[in-house]
Amino acid sequence: MNHHGLVPQSPALRLPVAQMRNVFSPGDVQRKLAKLQESGSQREYDGLRTVYERMLERGPERFQVKPSGIPDMDGLYQQLPNFTEVLDDVKRHVALAQDCSDGLEVTPMLLLGPPGIGKTHFACHLAKLLGTGMNLLPMSSLTAGWLLSGASAQWKGARPGKVFEALIDGAYANPVIVVDEIDKANADAQYDPLGALYGLLEYDTAHSFTDEFAEVAIDASQVIWITTANDSRSIPDPILNRMNVFEVPAPTPEQARTIARHLYQDIRAGHEWGRLLDPEPRDDVLDHLARMPPREMRRALMTGFGNARLAQRATVESADLPRTSGAKGRIGFLQ
């Protein structure tokens, strides 16, 4: 935040503060803290006491921001051509928030499609466009339900959930939270990793979301939810019914070339060493990259850039890129 009290502006678009919003009631926190102090210095509650004190120190107000005007999204349409339908939906939501004091509301979305087509990459770009940062929750690596909702302070090693942390430790009331690979959440008999989402994805109930660690209601109604999945069959219907589901196709060969070209330019522009390399990739390099899923293109390009510099060349050649097996490289791509 600068000395005028405004959020720093992104070079891509202007992000004024739409309004300040309270994400919790200080009175609720003070009452909880007083009860803890009455109960004496119980060691297991030290972490809880620290959380309450941090909440009161930071205060309840967070920025609720939105783009001023409908941002120029042409670059995203070009970089992510297989996400056109999703980008159209985001643009509609941004348009609704213009010329009024309302905050930006985006219906929770599920990006459904084969592995490697750029779903998480898209979520990162969207978070950057909206300007409120991104919190990534990889569900494939989790076995406990407390990631979203926290665990009771009575349990050893318990802590608040990621939703609570995003709102309490972050600067925004409307952060982007990406639940990655939601279809791979592992539920056991004791915990349901997706249990908290039933309330969080509903606008009305999200206004008063209670983290199991802090046991203080927080307003999570402005969170922008993006979930990704390869297969919807393992996602409970009540979760699916709370989201706009977008079936994202794998890029066509021509779209894959476009994605590769933009990625080449982005990586080159993002590094000082980029000035030593050609501003445009060669056609044979694009042909080679287009045979890879988008998630592999960045790694391949970094290898190619490095090999070109080792050879003291400004031009990345096809031979500089890692080899791919033709069959594997085409999996999931439209012919």
C-alpha positions as CSV (number, residue, x, y, z in Angstrom):
1,M,0.0,0.0,0.0
2,N,1.4,3.5,-0.9
3,H,1.2,6.7,1.1
4,H,-2.1,7.6,-0.5
5,G,-3.8,4.5,0.9
6,L,-4.2,2.8,-2.4
7,V,-3.3,-0.6,-3.6
8,P,-0.2,-0.5,-5.8
9,Q,-1.4,-0.6,-9.5
10,S,-0.5,-3.4,-11.8
11,P,1.0,-2.4,-15.1
12,A,-1.6,-4.4,-16.9
13,L,-4.7,-2.7,-15.4
14,R,-5.7,-0.2,-12.7
15,L,-7.0,-1.7,-9.5
16,P,-8.6,0.9,-7.3
17,V,-9.8,0.0,-3.8
18,A,-13.6,-0.5,-4.3
19,Q,-14.2,-0.5,-0.6
20,M,-13.0,-1.7,2.7
21,R,-14.7,-4.8,4.1
22,N,-14.7,-6.3,7.6
23,V,-13.8,-10.0,7.5
24,F,-14.5,-10.7,11.2
25,S,-15.9,-9.1,14.3
26,P,-13.2,-7.9,16.8
27,G,-15.8,-8.3,19.6
28,D,-16.0,-12.0,18.9
29,V,-12.2,-12.3,19.0
30,Q,-12.0,-10.3,22.3
31,R,-14.5,-12.6,23.9
32,K,-12.7,-15.7,22.8
33,L,-9.4,-14.3,24.1
34,A,-10.9,-13.3,27.4
35,K,-12.2,-16.9,27.9
36,L,-8.7,-18.3,27.2
37,Q,-7.2,-16.0,29.7
38,E,-9.7,-17.0,32.3
39,S,-8.9,-20.7,31.8
40,G,-5.3,-20.1,32.7
41,S,-2.1,-20.7,30.8
42,Q,-2.8,-24.0,29.2
43,R,0.1,-24.8,26.9
44,E,-2.0,-26.4,24.2
45,Y,-3.9,-23.1,23.7
46,D,-0.8,-20.9,23.3
47,G,-1.1,-21.0,19.5
48,L,-4.8,-20.1,19.7
49,R,-4.0,-17.1,21.9
50,T,-1.4,-16.0,19.4
51,V,-3.9,-16.2,16.6
52,Y,-6.4,-14.1,18.5
53,E,-3.8,-11.5,19.4
54,R,-2.7,-11.3,15.7
55,M,-6.2,-10.8,14.5
56,L,-6.8,-7.9,16.9
57,E,-3.5,-6.4,16.0
58,R,-4.2,-6.5,12.3
59,G,-7.8,-5.4,12.6
60,P,-10.8,-6.7,10.6
61,E,-10.6,-4.5,7.5
62,R,-9.4,-5.8,4.2
63,F,-9.3,-4.4,0.7
64,Q,-12.1,-5.4,-1.6
65,V,-10.8,-4.6,-5.1
66,K,-12.0,-4.8,-8.6
67,P,-10.7,-3.7,-12.0
68,S,-11.5,-0.1,-13.0
69,G,-13.2,-0.7,-16.3
70,I,-13.3,-4.0,-18.1
71,P,-9.6,-4.9,-18.5
72,D,-8.0,-5.6,-21.8
73,M,-8.0,-9.4,-21.9
74,D,-6.8,-9.8,-25.5
75,G,-3.4,-11.0,-24.3
76,L,-5.0,-13.7,-22.2
77,Y,-7.3,-14.8,-25.0
78,Q,-4.1,-15.2,-27.2
79,Q,-2.0,-16.9,-24.5
80,L,-4.8,-19.3,-23.4
81,P,-6.9,-19.9,-26.5
82,N,-8.5,-23.1,-25.2
83,F,-9.9,-21.1,-22.2
84,T,-12.0,-18.7,-24.3
85,E,-15.3,-19.8,-22.7
86,V,-13.9,-19.3,-19.2
87,L,-12.5,-15.9,-20.0
88,D,-15.9,-14.8,-21.5
89,D,-17.5,-15.7,-18.2
90,V,-15.0,-13.7,-16.1
91,K,-15.5,-10.7,-18.4
92,R,-19.2,-10.8,-17.8
93,H,-18.7,-10.8,-14.0
94,V,-16.3,-7.9,-14.3
95,A,-18.8,-6.0,-16.4
96,L,-21.5,-6.4,-13.7
97,A,-19.2,-4.7,-11.1
98,Q,-18.6,-1.6,-13.2
99,D,-20.2,1.8,-12.6
100,C,-21.5,0.8,-9.1
101,S,-20.1,0.3,-5.6
102,D,-20.7,-3.4,-5.7
103,G,-17.6,-5.6,-5.3
104,L,-16.5,-8.1,-7.9
105,E,-18.4,-11.4,-7.5
106,V,-17.3,-14.4,-9.6
107,T,-19.3,-17.6,-9.5
108,P,-17.1,-20.5,-8.3
109,M,-15.8,-22.4,-11.3
110,L,-14.5,-25.8,-12.1
111,L,-12.0,-26.2,-14.9
112,L,-12.4,-29.7,-16.1
113,G,-10.0,-31.3,-18.6
114,P,-7.1,-33.7,-19.2
115,P,-3.8,-33.3,-17.3
116,G,-1.3,-30.8,-18.5
117,I,-3.5,-28.5,-20.6
118,G,-2.8,-25.5,-18.4
119,K,-5.6,-25.3,-15.9
120,T,-3.4,-24.2,-12.9
121,H,-1.5,-21.9,-15.3
122,F,-4.8,-20.3,-16.2
123,A,-5.8,-19.8,-12.6
124,C,-2.4,-18.0,-11.9
125,H,-3.1,-15.6,-14.9
126,L,-6.6,-14.9,-13.7
127,A,-5.5,-14.1,-10.2
128,K,-2.9,-11.7,-11.6
129,L,-5.6,-10.1,-13.8
130,L,-7.9,-9.6,-10.8
131,G,-5.0,-8.4,-8.6
132,T,-5.8,-10.0,-5.3
133,G,-3.1,-12.7,-5.3
134,M,-3.5,-16.5,-5.4
135,N,-3.6,-19.2,-2.8
136,L,-3.0,-22.7,-4.2
137,L,-4.4,-25.7,-2.4
138,P,-3.2,-29.0,-4.0
139,M,-5.8,-31.5,-2.9
140,S,-3.9,-34.5,-4.3
141,S,-1.4,-34.4,-1.5
142,L,-3.8,-34.1,1.4
143,T,-5.5,-36.7,3.5
144,A,-7.0,-34.6,6.3
145,G,-10.1,-32.4,6.1
146,W,-8.5,-29.6,8.1
147,L,-6.7,-27.9,5.1
148,L,-9.7,-25.7,4.3
149,S,-11.4,-25.5,7.7
150,G,-8.6,-25.9,10.2
151,A,-8.4,-28.4,13.1
152,S,-9.6,-28.1,16.6
153,A,-7.0,-26.4,18.9
154,Q,-7.4,-29.5,21.2
155,W,-5.4,-31.5,18.8
156,K,-1.6,-31.5,18.9
157,G,-0.1,-29.6,16.1
158,A,-3.4,-28.1,15.1
159,R,-3.6,-24.8,13.1
160,P,-6.0,-22.7,11.2
161,G,-7.2,-23.7,7.7
162,K,-6.0,-22.0,4.5
163,V,-9.2,-20.0,4.0
164,F,-8.8,-18.4,7.4
165,E,-5.1,-17.7,6.8
166,A,-5.8,-16.2,3.4
167,L,-8.3,-13.7,4.9
168,I,-6.6,-13.0,8.2
169,D,-3.0,-12.9,7.1
170,G,-3.7,-11.5,3.6
171,A,-4.6,-7.9,2.5
172,Y,-7.8,-8.7,0.6
173,A,-11.4,-9.7,1.4
174,N,-11.7,-11.3,-2.1
175,P,-8.5,-13.4,-2.7
176,V,-8.4,-16.0,-5.4
177,I,-8.2,-19.5,-3.9
178,V,-7.4,-22.4,-6.3
179,V,-8.4,-25.9,-5.1
180,D,-6.2,-27.9,-7.5
181,E,-7.1,-31.4,-8.5
182,I,-10.3,-31.5,-6.4
183,D,-11.1,-34.9,-7.9
184,K,-8.0,-36.3,-6.1
185,A,-9.0,-35.3,-2.6
186,N,-8.6,-38.4,-0.4
187,A,-11.4,-38.8,2.2
188,D,-11.1,-41.3,5.0
189,A,-13.7,-42.3,7.5
190,Q,-12.9,-39.5,9.9
191,Y,-12.3,-36.5,7.6
192,D,-13.8,-35.2,4.4
193,P,-11.3,-32.8,2.7
194,L,-14.1,-31.2,0.8
195,G,-16.6,-30.9,3.7
196,A,-15.9,-27.2,4.2
197,L,-16.6,-26.4,0.6
198,Y,-20.3,-27.1,1.0
199,G,-20.7,-23.9,3.0
200,L,-17.8,-22.0,1.4
201,L,-19.2,-22.2,-2.1
202,E,-22.6,-21.0,-1.1
203,Y,-22.7,-17.2,-1.0
204,D,-25.1,-16.9,1.9
205,T,-23.4,-19.4,4.2
206,A,-19.9,-18.2,3.3
207,H,-20.7,-14.9,5.0
208,S,-20.2,-16.7,8.4
209,F,-17.6,-19.4,7.9
210,T,-16.2,-20.8,11.2
211,D,-12.7,-22.2,11.2
212,E,-12.4,-25.1,13.5
213,F,-9.2,-23.9,15.1
214,A,-10.1,-20.3,15.7
215,E,-13.8,-20.8,16.2
216,V,-14.5,-17.3,15.1
217,A,-16.9,-16.5,12.2
218,I,-15.2,-14.9,9.2
219,D,-16.7,-13.5,6.1
220,A,-15.5,-15.7,3.2
221,S,-18.3,-14.6,0.8
222,Q,-16.1,-12.6,-1.4
223,V,-13.5,-15.3,-2.1
224,I,-13.0,-16.1,-5.8
225,W,-13.0,-19.9,-6.1
226,I,-11.3,-21.7,-8.9
227,T,-11.2,-25.5,-8.8
228,T,-9.5,-27.9,-11.3
229,A,-10.1,-31.5,-12.0
230,N,-9.3,-34.1,-14.6
231,D,-12.5,-36.1,-14.0
232,S,-15.7,-35.0,-12.4
233,R,-17.0,-38.4,-11.5
234,S,-15.4,-38.5,-8.1
235,I,-16.7,-35.0,-7.2
236,P,-19.9,-35.0,-5.1
237,D,-22.9,-33.6,-6.9
238,P,-23.6,-31.0,-4.2
239,I,-20.1,-29.6,-4.9
240,L,-20.6,-29.6,-8.7
241,N,-24.0,-27.9,-8.4
242,R,-22.4,-25.0,-6.6
243,M,-20.0,-24.2,-9.5
244,N,-20.0,-23.2,-13.1
245,V,-18.4,-26.2,-14.8
246,F,-16.2,-25.5,-17.9
247,E,-14.9,-28.4,-19.9
248,V,-11.6,-27.1,-21.2
249,P,-10.4,-28.8,-24.4
250,A,-6.8,-29.6,-25.0
251,P,-5.4,-27.0,-27.4
252,T,-5.4,-27.8,-31.1
253,P,-1.9,-28.0,-32.7
254,E,-2.2,-24.4,-33.9
255,Q,-3.4,-23.2,-30.5
256,A,-0.5,-25.1,-28.9
257,R,1.9,-23.2,-31.2
258,T,0.3,-19.9,-30.1
259,I,0.7,-20.9,-26.4
260,A,4.4,-21.9,-27.0
261,R,5.1,-18.6,-28.7
262,H,3.6,-16.5,-25.9
263,L,5.4,-18.6,-23.3
264,Y,8.7,-18.1,-25.1
265,Q,8.2,-14.3,-25.1
266,D,7.0,-14.2,-21.5
267,I,10.0,-16.1,-20.2
268,R,12.4,-14.1,-22.3
269,A,10.9,-10.7,-21.1
270,G,10.9,-11.9,-17.5
271,H,14.6,-12.4,-17.3
272,E,17.5,-10.0,-17.8
273,W,19.3,-12.7,-19.8
274,G,16.4,-12.6,-22.2
275,R,18.0,-9.7,-24.1
276,L,20.7,-12.0,-25.2
277,L,18.2,-14.2,-27.1
278,D,16.1,-13.8,-30.2
279,P,12.8,-12.0,-29.6
280,E,10.9,-14.6,-31.7
281,P,11.2,-18.4,-31.6
282,R,11.9,-20.4,-34.8
283,D,9.1,-22.3,-36.5
284,D,10.7,-25.6,-35.9
285,V,11.0,-24.8,-32.2
286,L,7.3,-24.0,-32.1
287,D,6.5,-27.2,-34.0
288,H,8.6,-29.2,-31.4
289,L,6.9,-27.4,-28.4
290,A,3.4,-27.8,-29.8
291,R,3.8,-31.6,-29.4
292,M,4.0,-31.1,-25.6
293,P,1.3,-30.5,-23.1
294,P,1.4,-26.8,-22.0
295,R,2.7,-27.6,-18.5
296,E,5.8,-29.2,-20.1
297,M,6.5,-26.3,-22.4
298,R,8.1,-24.0,-19.7
299,R,10.6,-26.7,-18.6
300,A,11.5,-27.4,-22.2
301,L,12.0,-23.8,-23.0
302,M,14.2,-23.2,-20.0
303,T,16.3,-26.2,-21.1
304,G,16.4,-24.7,-24.7
305,F,17.4,-21.2,-23.5
306,G,20.2,-22.7,-21.3
307,N,21.6,-24.8,-24.2
308,A,21.5,-21.9,-26.5
309,R,23.5,-19.8,-24.1
310,L,26.0,-22.6,-23.5
311,A,26.6,-22.7,-27.2
312,Q,26.8,-18.8,-27.1
313,R,24.0,-18.5,-29.6
314,A,21.1,-16.0,-29.6
315,T,18.9,-18.5,-31.4
316,V,17.2,-21.4,-29.7
317,E,17.3,-24.4,-32.0
318,S,15.0,-27.4,-32.0
319,A,18.0,-29.6,-31.0
320,D,18.3,-27.4,-27.8
321,L,15.0,-28.7,-26.5
322,P,14.5,-32.0,-24.7
323,R,13.4,-34.9,-26.8
324,T,9.8,-36.2,-26.5
325,S,8.3,-39.4,-27.6
326,G,5.9,-38.6,-30.4
327,A,3.1,-40.7,-29.1
328,K,3.3,-39.5,-25.6
329,G,3.6,-35.9,-26.6
330,R,0.2,-36.0,-28.5
331,I,-1.8,-37.5,-25.6
332,G,-4.9,-35.4,-25.0
333,F,-4.4,-33.1,-28.0
334,L,-6.9,-32.6,-30.7
335,Q,-5.8,-33.7,-34.1
